[in-house]
Amino acid sequence: MSQTSRDTRKTYRHGLLWFVALWLLGVTGTALLVLPFHLLVTAAMHH
C-alpha cells in the first residue's frame, strides 16, 4: 500500500470523526438548551 493512500484514508477517518463529534455536540447542546422550556411547558400544562 502506498503512503499517499494510507494518508488519504487517515484524513478521511479524521474528518469523519470530527463530523460525528461536532454533530453529537450540537445535538447535546440543543437538547440542553431546549430542556428548560420543555419543563416549563410541561409544568404549565399540569396546572
Secondary structure, 3 states (H helix, E strand, C coil): CCHHHHHHHHHHHHHHHHHHHHHHHHHHHHHHHHHHHHHHHHHHHHC
